[in-house]
Amino acid sequence: MMRTEEGPKIAILGGGIGGLAAAAFLRDKGFPSDVYEQAAALTEVGAGLVIAPNAARLLRRLGVLERFVERAVRMEIGWEFRRWENGAVLSAENLQEGCIRLYGEHTYAAHRADLLGALRSAVPEHSIHLGKRCVSVEFEGDQAVLRFEDGETVRPDILIGADGVHSRVRGAVVGPTEARESGICAFRALVPAEKAPDFARRRAQTLWIGPDHHLVHYPVSGEEYVNLVAFTPAGAGSVESWTATATLGELLDEFAGWDPRLVKLIRSADTPGRWSLLDREPLDHWNRGNATLLGDAAHPMFPFFAQGAAQAIEDSAVLALCLAEDPDDPIAALGRYEGLRRHRTARLQEVSHGRSHINHLPDGPEQQARDLAYSRADPLTANGWIYEYDPEVAVSASV
């Protein structure tokens, strides 16, 4: 294995949240890396995300939480489920008190760009290579070889595929994997806070649930906007893309007949994005030779537990810890990383998948039983296995 004086030569394909998190945690452990991003500038399309305590603790450990909370919004209420037709509150959780008491950190909502900016602050500018479109990933034995559109070829000691749901590295590592249509379409939009109703400006993560649909909203960007993400039956022509758009009329049509307050909120939104959720089975492996996968490239999941970005951040922390403990055998370190992460992320893929059915039940006895269960539930405690996770504890326990 060729090594530089500083350690193994590490290439990260993808400059999104997962790629920058990997670069930041590796640097924190003394491993420089090179991030290759096809875009000409590091920007995050899309809109909001939720950073639960498991991810917030890692941002603090990395030293970027202060930067993140300059624009992130600390949630006071979460898991606030409302009935579609009249907004009746089925349940709500006190995040302000509960998250600190149970998990030692708050829950935040933010625009994706604000999280990206915080992570980028922990990565040297000279490590980020923009406008680098990868045209092939091939293997020469156990050696991954990257070829770029500009003619450059890179043979790293370690390749980390953080290149998203349509990962080129994933295809080279595990071969073609079939994605199924989920039948679910997602819309996303932002509403300027001054146009939003009072109920939507609260520091609350609110979920309106009804037949075949649900809609989530929370404030982002220093409370300048309210983020909306809505899930509906997929129509003809829906694609899996962060850049496809719909019309506001199409989004309004999906929620015709819902509580007028929610319709008013939707009516104030900007042009919504729209994409189709594709259904992917958990992988039974995601390493090959000196290459591994991370984040959505390894374990894309439905967003119903708001853990996509968090799991990419966890992946990054575990990967860096494994390499730090076994720097002279990177392939063994990658194997340990995969072994520590694969079962946890597969479980999250599965529970996120199941939530789509529960949230979209038609009115009737099954829906009434669900609503009763929600009224009695304590999701902050019940999901402790998600929020209490600590990569350092997990790595130490695996020795």
Secondary structure, DSSP 4 states (H G I P E B T S, - for coil): --EETTEE-EEEE--SHHHHHHHHHHHHTT---EEE-SSSS----S-EEEE-HHHHHHHHHHT-HHHHTTT-EE-SEEEEEEETTT--EEEEEEHHHHHHHHHSS--EEEEHHHHHHHHHTTS-GGGEE-S--EEEEEEETTEEEEEETTS-EE--SEEEE---TT-HHHHHHH-----EEEEEEEEEEEEEGGGS-HHHHSSEEEEEEETTEEEEEEEETTTTEEEEEEEEEPPTT--S-SS-B--HHHHHHHTTTS-HHHHHHHHT--SPEEEEEEE-PPPS--EETTEEE-GGGT----GGGS-HHHHHHHHHHHHHHHHHH-TT-HHHHHHHHHHHHHHHHHHHHHHHHHHHHHHTPPSSHHHHHHHHHHHH--HHHHTHHHHT--HHHHHHHT-
